[in-house]
């Protein structure tokens, strides 16, 4: 009777284990990206709340359009918001007010405001997610 495994049998088992490990790691990477996107959505909800507080005090939203970082710096400077931090690398999403709409670590942050009668009375926040797809946040008006 033969004892032990042949080299071929061991190589097949190792190959199967490697394939299963690759599949598991790919699934884990997707789950991590989805978790970071959830954190980014929470950041955008915080920005939305800060914009509503800004509107309550100023009867208008931040006036620049296509300028996410300008809006962030205006909200931070007015005490409406703390500087948001990207969940991928734990650094500020916007490093300068002149960064405009911000692409960082696979996600895109966008702020667009529109005026009616000279007053910026509506906005849209858009988040292009790292894992694919978009989230939109609109002013309540």
N, C-alpha and C positions, 0 to 999 in steps of 0.2 A: 504494500500500500504506500502511496506517495504522500509525503508530509510537506506542508508549506504551500506557498503560492508561486506561480511562475512569474517571470519578469513582466510578461505581457499582461497578466491579470492585475498586477500591482499598478502598472501604467494606466490601465483602463479605469481603475478605481480612483487614482489620483486625478485623471482627466475629468471624471464625473464630478468629483468634489470641487475642482477648480471652476467648472461651469456653474455649479450651484452657488459657489461663493460670489462669482461675478454677477449673477442674477440678483442675489441678495444685496450686494453693494450698490447696484444700479437702482434698486427699489429704495434703498436708504437715501441715496442722493436725491431722488425725486421727492421723498418725504421731507428732507431737510429744506429743499427749495420751496416746497409748499408752506412749511413752517415760517420761513423768512418772508414769504409773500403775505402771510397772515399778519406778521409783525408790521409789515409795510402798510397794510390796510388799516391797522390800528393807528399808525402814525398819521395817515391821511384823515382818519376820523378826528384825531386831535387837531389837525390843521383846520379842518372844517369847523370844529367848535371854536377855535381861535378866530377864524374869519367871522363867525356870527357875533362873537363878543366885540370884534373890531367894528362891525357894521352897527351894532347897538350904540357904540360910543361916537361913531363918525357919520352915521346915516349914509354910508357908502362903503363898498368893499375896496380893498387895495386896488389901485388904479392901473397898474401895469398889466399888460396882457402878454402871454407867453413868457412869463418871468417867475417861475416857481421860487427860485432862490431870493429874488427881490422881495416877494411876498413873505417868505420865511423870515428874512432879516427885519422887515417892517413889523411883523408880529412879535418877534423876539425882542426887538427894541422897544416896542410898546408894552411889554410885559404880558402879552396875551399867550405866549407859547415859550417853552424852552427849546433850545436848538435840537431838532430831531437827529437821531443817530441811526445810521444804516445797520441792520442786523447782521450783515455779512462780515463787516470788518470793524464794527463798533466805532466808526469815525463819523463826524458830522456829515450829513447829506450834502449840505451847502457849505463850502469853505469861504465863499465871498458872495456878496449881494449881486455881483455881476455875472454869476455862473449861469443865469437864465434858467430854462428848463433843464433838468438835471438827469443825465444818464449815469448810473452808478451801480456797479456790481450786478449787471444783468437786468436792472429795473430802470424804468423811465418815469420821472416825476414831472407832471405838467400842471400849470395853473393858467387859466384863461379867464379874464373878466370882460364883461361887456357893459357898455353904457347906454342909457336911454335918457334923453333930455339932459345930457351933460353929467349925469350921476351914474356911477358904476354900481348898478343894482342887481347884478347877477354874476355868477362865476361857475366854472366847471373845474374840478380837479380830476386828473386822469392818472392812473397808475398802470403802466405796462409791466406786467408781472414777469418775474424771472422764469417761472414755470410755464409761461404762455398765457395769453388772454389779457383782458383789461378789466379794471374796475373804474367806474365813473362815480363821482360825487358832485352833486349839483346843489346850488343855493336853493333855499326853500321857496323863494319868490317865484 
